[in-house]
Amino acid sequence: MAKDFLLSLQLPHWLMIAGALLVVVGCMGLWIRRRHLAEFATIRDKEPSPLARPQMGPPAGRDLA
């Protein structure tokens, strides 16, 4: 029964199934990436950097007056 169903699917149906799977995999990737970045941010916030952060100067070539 399942074999007959799979064989009866036309190309547009396979493309919709493949698109849905790509959306699911993409959402899982975003979820994993956000979780990884959140873990990195908590580690980074706990450990102060011994190096000073470089400060940006005023924009060059503009008259701010």
GIRA-V344359 format. One record per pair of residues at least 12 apart in sequence whose C-alpha atoms are under 6 Angstrom apart, sorted by the first residue. I is the first residue (numbers start at 1). J is the second residue. If there is no record, write none. Layout:
i:I j:J
i:I j:J
This chain:
none
